[in-house]
Amino acid sequence: MKNKKWMLTAGVFSMVLTGSAGVYAGTQLETIKAYLNHGLGIEVNGQKFTPTGDQGKKLVPITYQGSTYLPVRSIADALNTEVTYDSKTNKISIGSTSSSSGSSSTSNSGSTSTSTDKNKQAESVKAKYLPVDFPLPTDAKTISLIESSVEGKNKIVFIYTTKETLLAVGTSYKDYYQNKDLTQYAQDVQADGFSIVGREEGKFAVSITGSTSTTYKDVNEVTVVWGEE
C-alpha cells in the first residue's frame, strides 16, 4: 500500500508544484554562518523536549551571533499553539489569527463532514485557497501549511492530523472526487492508509495521502497538495 501510495503521489506533486520556486522569490534570504547547538537541552512545562520534523527527524537548535533559534513549528506544537505561513505576505503567524463566525458540524457517528461554507471548515484549518466544499474532519488540526499564488495560480500544501479512521477520511475524499468531472483520477483507500490523486485538465490537480502519524500519538496524518493549473 505505501509504495503504491507514494508512486501515485509523486506525479501529482510534480503537476501541482511546477513553478513553486516562485514561493521563495523576493524573500530577501541572506547566507549566514551559524552553528548547530547539539549541547542545548530543552524543557517544555518542566518536561524534557526534543524538537522533531518530518518523519520524526530530530531538529537541532541553531546559534547565531550569541542568540539561539528554535524550530518554531515543533515548539508551537509542543505548546499546542497554531503556526501558519502565508507566502503571499511572507508572514508566519503564531496563535489564532482570526475567529470563525460559524461552527464545525459534528455527527453522532463521528464521520468526516463536508464543509459547504469556508467559515464552517474545521476551526483550526485556516486555508484560504482550498475549495469551500473540500471535505475536512471536524477535529482536523493543521501542523503544516504553505499557500502561494504563482502567476495567478493558487497553490496549497498542508498537513493535518485527525482521530478519524483512515478508512473514513479516505472514503470521504473518494466519494468527493468521484462526483467531479476529472480527466485523471486514481484512488487506493484501505484501513491502514489511502491515496487519492486527480486532475481536471486546465483547472486543478490534487494529491491526498493519509497514514498513521509517526510524530504524534494516537492520530492519523493527512497530506493535501492542491493547485490550480
Backbone as a ProteinNet text record, in pm:
[ID]
protein_1_A
[PRIMARY]
MKNKKWMLTAGVFSMVLTGSAGVYAGTQLETIKAYLNHGLGIEVNGQKFTPTGDQGKKLVPITYQGSTYLPVRSIADALNTEVTYDSKTNKISIGSTSSSSGSSSTSNSGSTSTSTDKNKQAESVKAKYLPVDFPLPTDAKTISLIESSVEGKNKIVFIYTTKETLLAVGTSYKDYYQNKDLTQYAQDVQADGFSIVGREEGKFAVSITGSTSTTYKDVNEVTVVWGEE
[TERTIARY]
82.5	0	86.6	188.8	268.5	346.4	406.7	481.6	390.4	273.4	177.5	136.2	115.4	69.9	169.8	297	396	425.2	409.5	426	317.3	193.9	83.9	103.8	148.8	160.3	266.6	377.1	489	448.7	366.4	326.3	246.8	154.6	71.8	149.9	245	331.6	398.4	444.9	510.4	415.4	290	192.1	156.7	135.2	84.5	191.4	315.2	418.1	507.9	473.2	550.2	553	672.7	686.2	680.8	684.9	672.3	795.5	904.7	1022.6	988.9	884.7	842.8	799.9	767.9	729.5	841.4	965	1078.4	1137.1	1084.5	1137	1107.1	1204.4	1183.8	1172.5	1217.9	1207.1	1325.9	1421.5	1537.5	1619.3	1637.9	1721	1866.6	1938.2	2078.2	2159.6	2272.2	2359.8	2432.1	2429.8	2498.8	2580.7	2667.2	2741.7	2685.6	2623.5	2562.5	2608.1	2566.6	2613	2495.8	2498.7	2401.7	2442.7	2353.2	2385.1	2336.6	2418.8	2380.6	2379.4	2443.2	2453.4	2340.3	2248.2	2141	2025.2	1987.6	1871.9	1747.8	1633.1	1508.2	1404.7	1335.5	1224.5	1099.4	985.9	856.5	768.5	727.6	646.7	712.8	844.9	919.6	955.6	916.5	944.7	1046.5	1138.4	1238.4	1169.8	1218.4	1155.7	1261.3	1238	1326.3	1248.7	1284.2	1213.2	1229.9	1122.5	1127.6	1056.9	1094.7	1033.3	962.2	966.5	901.6	957.4	866.6	902.7	980.7	958.4	1021.3	1168	1220.8	1362.6	1395.2	1501.4	1541	1589.4	1542	1584.5	1673.7	1782.2	1881.3	1871.8	1871.8	1870.6	1990.8	1976	2083	2126.1	2256.7	2310.7	2378.6	2339.7	2393.7	2412.9	2536.9	2572.5	2517.9	2537.4	2500.6	2355.3	2272	2131.6	2105.5	2016.7	1982.4	1840.7	1824.4	1697.1	1640.8	1511.9	1445.9	1348.1	1321.9	1225.7	1084.6	1027.4	900.9	786.7	783.1	673.4	669.8	785	790.8	760.3	815.3	790.4	643.7	586.3	445.4	355.6	388.6	309.9	317.8	438.2	456.3	373.5	354.4	276.1	130.2	94.4	-42.3	-88	3	-23.2	-13.6	-110	-112.1	-8	56.5	150.1	110.3	97.7	67.4	162.9	185.2	271.7	192.6	192	124.5	231.7	248.4	353.3	324.3	196.6	159.9	214.7	210.2	263.1	397.9	446.2	572.6	572.8	467.4	449.8	415.9	479.3	447.3	359.6	247.5	158.4	158.3	174.8	175.2	52.8	-27.4	-151.5	-265.6	-386.6	-505.1	-501.5	-527.2	-521.6	-658.9	-757.9	-894.3	-993.4	-1112.6	-1217.9	-1320	-1382.1	-1482.1	-1620.2	-1707.5	-1843.3	-1930.8	-1886.8	-1963.8	-1897	-1965	-1908	-1905.3	-1808.7	-1797.7	-1908.6	-1962.1	-2070.8	-2014.8	-2081.5	-2039.4	-2157.2	-2127.8	-2235.1	-2213.6	-2319.7	-2308.4	-2220.4	-2209.7	-2129.3	-1982.2	-1947.2	-1807.4	-1746.4	-1827	-1773.8	-1723.6	-1640.9	-1586.7	-1698.4	-1699.4	-1804	-1749.3	-1838.5	-1801.1	-1843.4	-1750.2	-1782.2	-1852	-1956.1	-2020.8	-1997.8	-1933.9	-1903.2	-1764.1	-1680.1	-1543	-1539.5	-1636.3	-1640.5	-1675.1	-1725	-1764.4	-1662.8	-1546.9	-1441.5	-1392.2	-1318.2	-1262.6	-1191.2	-1219.3	-1174.9	-1024.4	-946.7	-801.5	-739.3	-820.2	-768.4	-808.1	-712.9	-740	-669	-717.5	-658.8	-750.8	-705.8	-794.1	-805.9	-713.6	-716.2	-788.7	-826.1	-899.2	-1040.7	-1095.2	-1236.7	-1324.9	-1430.5	-1513.3	-1582.4	-1601.2	-1668.8	-1570.6	-1442.8	-1341.4	-1365.4	-1374.2	-1404.7	-1290.3	-1325.8	-1229	-1294.1	-1223	-1276.8	-1300.9	-1399.5	-1431.3	-1321.5	-1236.1	-1128.7	-994.4	-994.2	-869	-786.1	-657.2	-565.8	-445.5	-423.3	-312.6	-179.4	-84.3	50.9	151.4	109.1	196.1	108.2	136	53.3	135.6	140.9	205.1	107.9	73.3	-12.7	60.1	39.8	105.6	21	49	-14.9	96.6	118.2	225.8	164.7	192.3	137.9	-14.6	-76.8	-222.3	-281.8	-197	-244.1	-227.3	-337.5	-332.2	-286.2	-199.1	-146.7	-141.2	-159.4	-154.7	-96.8	-13.2	37.3	16.7	-64.9	-80	-98.8	-64	-73.5	-159.7	-252.5	-332.8	-342.9	-374.6	-395.4	-542.8	-585.5	-723.6	-730.3	-829.4	-852.5	-953.2	-1008.1	-1094.9	-1015.1	-1081.5	-1011	-967.1	-858.2	-808.1	-909.1	-981.4	-1082.2	-1194.2	-1240.2	-1347.9	-1303.9	-1183.6	-1134.7	-1109.5	-1042.6	-1014.7	-1141.5	-1243	-1369.2	-1438.8	-1426.5	-1490	-1427.7	-1295.2	-1229.8	-1259.3	-1265.8	-1300.7	-1437.8	-1536.1	-1671.5	-1676.2	-1600.7	-1599.6	-1548.3	-1436.5	-1377.4	-1442.9	-1513.6	-1588.1	-1701.3	-1744.9	-1852.7	-1801.6	-1670.2	-1610.9	-1581.2	-1577.3	-1551.3	-1400.6	-1333.6	-1187.9	-1143.4	-1034.6	-976.9	-878.6	-826.5	-738.7	-779.6	-789.7	-831.8	-784.2	-728.2	-687.6	-703	-746	-763.9	-729	-675.9	-645.7	-677.7	-791.2	-837	-841.8	-763.6	-759.9	-760.9	-774.8	-783.9	-654.6	-540.2	-411.9	-356.5	-430.9	-384.6	-458.9	-443.3	-511.2	-432.3	-462.2	-402.9	-509.5	-528.5	-622	-545.8	-547.3	-486.6	-585.5	-590	-682.5	-642.3	-700.6	-670.3	-787.8	-826.4	-921.7	-843.6	-823	-731.6	-762.5	-656.6	-669.8	-730.2	-767.5	-830.5	-750.9	-729.5	-655.1	-599.9	-503.2	-450.1	-444.4	-465.1	-469.9	-407.8	-344.9	-294.7	-323.4	-385.9	-417	-372.6	-291.1	-246.9	-270.3	-304.3	-326.4	-257.9	-201.9	-134.3	-130.6	-95.1	-79.4	39	21.1	128.3	242.5	363.9	482.3	536.6	478	524.7	431.1	299.8	200.8	126.1	102.3	46	-104.7	-149.9	-292.2	-369.9	-303.3	-374	-325.4	-403.4	-363.4	-323.1	-240.9	-185.1	-223.8	-275.4	-321	-245.9	-191.1	-119.2	-200.4	-224.6	-302.5	-215.4	-206.2	-137.2	-239.5	-271.9	-375.1	-329.7	-349	-307.4	-385	-409.1	-474.9	-377	-428.1	-343.9	-366.8
-120.1	0	126	131	251.6	280.8	177.6	200.8	255	196.2	240.8	384.2	416.5	549.2	655.2	631.4	734	740	629.8	634.9	721.1	708	788.5	934.9	961.4	1098.1	1176.1	1112.6	1182.5	1255.1	1191.6	1254	1380.1	1378.8	1495.8	1605.7	1571.3	1671.3	1750.7	1680.3	1746.5	1839.8	1796.3	1878.6	2002.6	1982.6	2091.1	2194.2	2149.7	2240.3	2292.8	2273.1	2332.4	2482.7	2537.8	2681.5	2724.1	2627.6	2663	2733.9	2733.3	2807.6	2954	3000.2	3138.9	3171.8	3069	3091.7	3163.1	3132.8	3186.7	3311.7	3350.1	3467.6	3592.3	3679.8	3806.8	3796.6	3686.1	3671.5	3730.8	3789.2	3854.5	3758.6	3636.7	3539.2	3583.4	3561.9	3601.2	3486.6	3454.5	3349.1	3396	3311.9	3344.7	3224.4	3247.4	3138.9	3118.4	3003.4	2972.4	2834	2794.8	2669.4	2586.6	2456.6	2365.6	2341.4	2372.7	2364.8	2232.2	2128.6	1995.1	1983.6	2078.1	2067	2131.8	2195.6	2267.1	2174	2169.6	2091.6	2179.3	2121.5	2197.8	2130.7	2209.6	2161.7	2241.5	2173.6	2237.7	2200.6	2301	2278.4	2178	2191.6	2107.6	1970.3	1937.9	1807.1	1818.9	1723.2	1722.9	1715.4	1795.5	1802.6	1801.2	1717.8	1711.5	1754.1	1866.9	1911.6	1810.6	1784.2	1691.2	1751.8	1704.2	1748.5	1634.4	1633	1529.4	1391.5	1292.7	1154.7	1140.8	1235.9	1227.1	1261.3	1321	1356.1	1463.2	1440.1	1532.7	1664.1	1774.9	1907.9	1968	2029.7	2083.5	2235.8	2297.2	2444.4	2504.3	2626.5	2697.5	2817.9	2835.1	2951.1	3043	3171	3270	3402.6	3451.2	3579.2	3592.9	3488.3	3492.1	3461.8	3445.4	3411.3	3269.3	3199.4	3062.3	3059.5	2989.7	2985.6	2842.9	2832.9	2703.5	2687.7	2564.6	2542.2	2576.9	2680.4	2735.1	2635.1	2556.2	2462	2358.4	2299.7	2195.4	2250.8	2368	2429.1	2468	2521.9	2561.3	2440.5	2327.8	2206.3	2159.8	2169.6	2128.2	2214.7	2341.2	2433.7	2438.4	2349.1	2342.1	2477.2	2538.3	2667.7	2654.5	2711.2	2700.2	2790.6	2739.7	2819.2	2807	2919.9	2918.1	3010	2978.2	3060.6	3109.1	3239.1	3299.7	3346.3	3271.7	3305.7	3435.2	3471.8	3593.8	3717.3	3716.4	3828.3	3795.8	3670.7	3624.3	3644.2	3592.2	3613.3	3482.4	3461.3	3348.6	3398.9	3332.8	3371.2	3262.2	3302.9	3210.2	3237.8	3134.4	3151.7	3181.3	3185.1	3209.2	3350.7	3363.1	3493.6	3549.3	3464.8	3512	3418.4	3465.3	3381.8	3348.6	3236	3192.2	3219.2	3273.9	3303.5	3180.8	3078.6	2955.2	2847.9	2737.4	2626.9	2503.6	2418.7	2295	2200.3	2131.1	2038.1	1902.7	1836.5	1703.5	1610.3	1481.8	1383.2	1277.2	1211.6	1110.3	995.4	972.2	859.9	893.4	1023.1	1062.6	1058.1	1062.5	1053.5	1188.1	1186.4	1308.7	1391.6	1522.3	1609.1	1692.7	1732.4	1814.8	1958.1	2054.4	2194.9	2249.9	2328.9	2398.5	2548	2591.7	2731.9	2738.2	2825.6	2830.2	2862.9	2939.2	2968.8	2846.2	2739.3	2619.8	2506.8	2536.9	2438.1	2413	2304	2277.2	2402.9	2443.8	2572.9	2591.5	2485.3	2500.8	2498.3	2477	2476.7	2607.8	2697.2	2827.7	2836.3	2757.9	2752.7	2827.3	2939.9	3024.4	2979.1	2896	2858.9	2727.5	2653.8	2528.9	2557.3	2470.1	2485	2485	2563.1	2579.4	2450.1	2357.7	2233	2119.2	2150.8	2047.1	1975.7	1840.6	1768.1	1775.9	1805.2	1804.7	1744.5	1658.9	1608.1	1724.5	1715.5	1825.1	1848.6	1748	1766.1	1791.5	1822.9	1842.8	1953.9	1926.8	2024.9	2040.7	2160.4	2186.2	2178.8	2104.6	2102.7	2162	2183.4	2246.8	2305	2429.6	2494.6	2594	2573.4	2668.4	2698.3	2826.1	2868.8	2973.4	2968.7	3064.9	3090.9	3201.8	3234.9	3268.1	3179.1	3194.2	3221	3337.3	3377.1	3362.6	3401.6	3397	3260.8	3158.4	3023.3	2995.5	2968.9	2941.4	2798.4	2782.7	2650.9	2638	2515.5	2491.7	2353.9	2346.5	2219.6	2224.8	2134.4	2135.2	1994.4	1981.7	1854.2	1876.1	1785.6	1797	1660.6	1664.4	1541.6	1527	1403.6	1374.7	1239.5	1224.7	1096.4	1011.2	1067.2	988.2	872.2	762.2	649.1	683.9	621.8	645.7	599.8	493.1	442.9	545	606.8	705	829.6	878.6	1000.2	972.8	859.7	825.4	808.1	747	726	858.7	954.8	1085.3	1154.2	1143	1203.7	1125.1	994.4	910.9	949.9	960.9	997.5	1139.9	1227.6	1368.4	1382.2	1315.4	1332.6	1245.4	1140.9	1062.4	1143.7	1247.1	1331.7	1453.1	1460.7	1569.8	1522.9	1617.8	1585.7	1584.7	1476.7	1469.5	1400.5	1451.4	1388.2	1278.4	1286	1182.1	1159.3	1033.1	1003.1	863.2	851.8	721.6	726.1	615.5	611.1	473.7	472.4	348.4	373.6	325	351.2	220.9	213.4	94.9	136.9	40.6	71.6	129.2	93.4	139.7	260.6	314.4	432.6	450.1	567.7	592.4	690.4	686.9	780.7	816.6	946.8	997.5	1095.2	1074.2	1170.2	1198.6	1322.1	1358	1485.8	1505.2	1624.4	1656	1781.6	1830	1921.9	1877.2	1944.1	2093	2172.5	2316.7	2385.7	2307.2	2367.4	2342.8	2215.3	2189.3	2047.8	2025	1891.6	1874.9	1752.8	1730.2	1596.1	1589.9	1465.3	1466.9	1360.3	1349.6	1212.4	1207.9	1080.4	1080.9	965.4	953.9	831.1	845.1	733.7	760.7	661.2	678.9	770.7	868.1	962.8	894.8	923.5	872.5	975.4	1095	1203	1227.2	1218	1248.7	1121.8	1107.8	985.4	978	859.6	826.4	912.3	961.1	1035.3	989.6	1020.5	995.8	1127.5	1116.9	1235.5	1236.4	1347.5	1361.2	1475.7	1446.7	1548.6	1582.3	1711.2	1758.9	1851	1820.7	1906.3	1941.9	2068.3	2112.2	2238.3	2246	2365.6	2386.2	2512.7	2546.7	2535.5	2502.2	2492.3	2612.7
0	0	0	87.2	99.8	-27.3	-88	-211.4	-319.5	-332.7	-433.6	-406.3	-278.7	-241	-283.7	-255.1	-287	-435.4	-508.4	-653.6	-716	-666.9	-717.5	-683.2	-562.4	-514.8	-589.9	-624.2	-685.4	-812	-894.7	-1020.1	-998.1	-902.1	-878.6	-808.9	-723.4	-664.2	-774.8	-878.1	-989.6	-1061.5	-1083.1	-1152.4	-1071.5	-942.2	-860.1	-830.4	-810.7	-763.5	-873	-998.8	-1106.8	-1088.3	-1086.1	-1067.5	-923.2	-831.6	-690.6	-637.2	-712	-668	-649.4	-716.4	-700.8	-559.8	-480.4	-341.5	-267.3	-303.9	-230.7	-294.8	-411.1	-478.3	-396.3	-385.7	-318.5	-167.9	-108	36.6	110.2	38.3	96.8	181.7	131.4	200.5	196.2	304.9	314.6	373.7	314.4	364.4	489.9	593.3	718.3	764.8	861.5	923.3	1063	1084.4	1213	1258.3	1380.1	1437.7	1489.2	1462	1521.5	1666.4	1759.8	1902.2	1960.2	1947.1	1993	2145.2	2216.3	2361.1	2437.5	2367.5	2435.4	2469.3	2596.1	2638.5	2641	2608.7	2603.9	2693.5	2772.6	2853.1	2819.7	2813.3	2793.3	2910.8	2987.2	3108.2	3201.7	3214.9	3308.4	3256.3	3131.9	3075.9	2962.3	2957.6	2851.5	2715.4	2621.8	2490.9	2381.2	2279.8	2163.9	2040.1	1978.6	1857.6	1745.3	1673.3	1561.3	1440.5	1322.5	1198.7	1130	997	919.3	953.1	961.5	992	1122.6	1216.4	1347.6	1350.3	1243.6	1237.2	1341.5	1419.1	1524.8	1465.1	1521.5	1480.3	1587.7	1546.9	1641	1643.5	1763.7	1771.7	1699.9	1652.6	1582	1664.4	1680.3	1749.9	1649.5	1655.2	1561.5	1633	1634.9	1695.5	1837.6	1915.8	2056.4	2087.6	1984.9	2006.6	1957.8	2027.1	1989	1933.9	1819.9	1749.4	1752.2	1786.5	1794.9	1678.5	1635.3	1526.1	1570.9	1510.6	1558.7	1548.2	1439.7	1421.6	1533.4	1563.2	1664.8	1803.8	1834.8	1964.8	1979.3	1874.5	1879.6	1901.6	1836.1	1855.9	2000.5	2058.9	2198.6	2292.6	2255.4	2336.4	2293.1	2198.5	2147.3	2090.9	2012.8	1951.6	1800.7	1728.8	1583.4	1519.2	1412.7	1333.9	1187.8	1119.3	976.3	902.7	775.7	691.4	570.8	550.2	435	338	228.8	133.7	59	49.2	-22.8	47.7	181.4	259.2	321.1	297	354.8	506.1	570.2	713.1	783.7	898.3	985.4	1098.6	1122.6	1230.9	1336.9	1461.2	1574.1	1658.5	1682.9	1755.9	1661.7	1713.1	1631.5	1577.2	1444.4	1381.2	1349.3	1351.2	1321.8	1386	1409.5	1468.6	1363.7	1382	1285.1	1339.2	1254.5	1298.4	1297.5	1228	1221.1	1302.2	1319.8	1394.7	1308.5	1338.3	1261.6	1301.7	1204.2	1233.9	1271.6	1363.6	1405.7	1393.9	1386.1	1378.4	1484.1	1523.3	1626.7	1583.6	1453.6	1406.6	1401.5	1418.6	1416.6	1278.4	1173.4	1038.1	991.6	885.3	830.1	769.4	798.6	746.3	632.6	543.2	430.2	455.1	436.6	455.8	333	353.6	243.5	255	361	382.5	442.4	391.1	441	589.2	640	782.3	865.2	799.6	871.6	854.5	797.6	793.1	935.1	953.4	1085.1	1134.5	1258.5	1308.6	1301.8	1320.1	1323.7	1185.8	1080.2	943.2	876.6	862.1	803.1	669.1	573.8	440.6	344.2	293.4	213.1	68.4	19.2	-121.6	-149.5	-47	-69.2	-118.6	-203.7	-241.9	-116.9	-118	1.9	43.2	-51.6	-17	8.6	22.9	42.3	175.1	175.4	299.8	400.9	524.4	634.3	757.6	829.4	956.3	1051.5	1135.4	1226.3	1329.5	1354.4	1451.6	1384.4	1254.7	1181.5	1245.1	1262	1319.8	1227.1	1177	1085.5	1157.7	1100.2	1155.6	1057.5	933.4	834.9	724.8	686	585.3	504.7	372.8	282.3	169.3	153.6	45.1	-38.1	-168.5	-255.2	-377.8	-442.1	-568.3	-666.8	-762.7	-859.2	-996.4	-1051.3	-1181.1	-1184.8	-1073.8	-1065.2	-1036.1	-1017.7	-988.3	-838.9	-771.3	-628.4	-602.5	-503.2	-468.5	-316.9	-269.1	-125.5	-97.5	3.9	56.9	207.5	260.5	405.2	460.1	585.7	657.4	780.4	803	924	992.5	1120.9	1197.3	1230.9	1250	1286.8	1358.1	1442.6	1508.2	1431	1323.1	1236.5	1177.5	1147.1	1087.5	946.2	903.7	768.9	664.2	694.3	601.7	582.7	694.7	686.8	610.7	642.5	576.4	427.8	399.4	260.3	178.1	238	168	138.2	231.2	207.8	87.4	72.5	-43.7	-171.7	-158.6	-273.9	-328.4	-240.6	-281.4	-337.8	-276.1	-317.8	-461.4	-492.7	-625.6	-732.2	-690.8	-788.8	-851	-780	-830.1	-906.1	-925.4	-1000.3	-1142.6	-1234.1	-1374.4	-1398.8	-1353.7	-1361.5	-1489.6	-1547.2	-1665.7	-1625	-1503.9	-1449.3	-1304.7	-1264.3	-1127.6	-1089.1	-970.1	-916.2	-764.8	-708.4	-563.2	-509.5	-390.1	-319.4	-172.4	-125.8	10.5	87.9	193.5	278.4	424.4	513.5	655.9	712.1	651.1	704.5	629.9	536.2	464.3	333.7	275.1	148.2	62.9	-67.1	-162.4	-265.3	-283.1	-382.6	-471.6	-601.9	-693.8	-805.8	-848.6	-954.4	-1024.2	-1141.3	-1219.4	-1311.1	-1309.8	-1408.2	-1500.2	-1622.4	-1713.5	-1727.6	-1707.5	-1720	-1600	-1498.1	-1380.7	-1252.6	-1216.3	-1093.3	-1093.5	-1004.7	-976.7	-825.3	-777.3	-633.6	-598.2	-483.9	-427.3	-277.1	-228	-84.7	-36.7	64.9	122.1	272.9	326.3	469.4	525.8	644.3	710.9	860.5	937.1	1081	1107.9	1195.6	1224.5	1298	1252.8	1322.6	1421.4	1421.3	1508.2	1625.1	1599.2	1700.9	1740.6	1870.4	1925.2	1902.1	1863.6	1854.3	1753.7	1650.4	1545.9	1409	1308.7	1170.8	1105.7	1003	939.2	791.5	743.9	606.2	539.3	421.4	343.8	219.2	200	85.9	1	-127.1	-223.4	-330.9	-343.8	-437.9	-507	-638	-709	-837.4	-868.8	-994.3	-1109.9	-1227.5	-1346	-1438.4
[MASK]
+++++++++++++++++++++++++++++++++++++++++++++++++++++++++++++++++++++++++++++++++++++++++++++++++++++++++++++++++++++++++++++++++++++++++++++++++++++++++++++++++++++++++++++++++++++++++++++++++++++++++++++++++++++++++++++++++++++

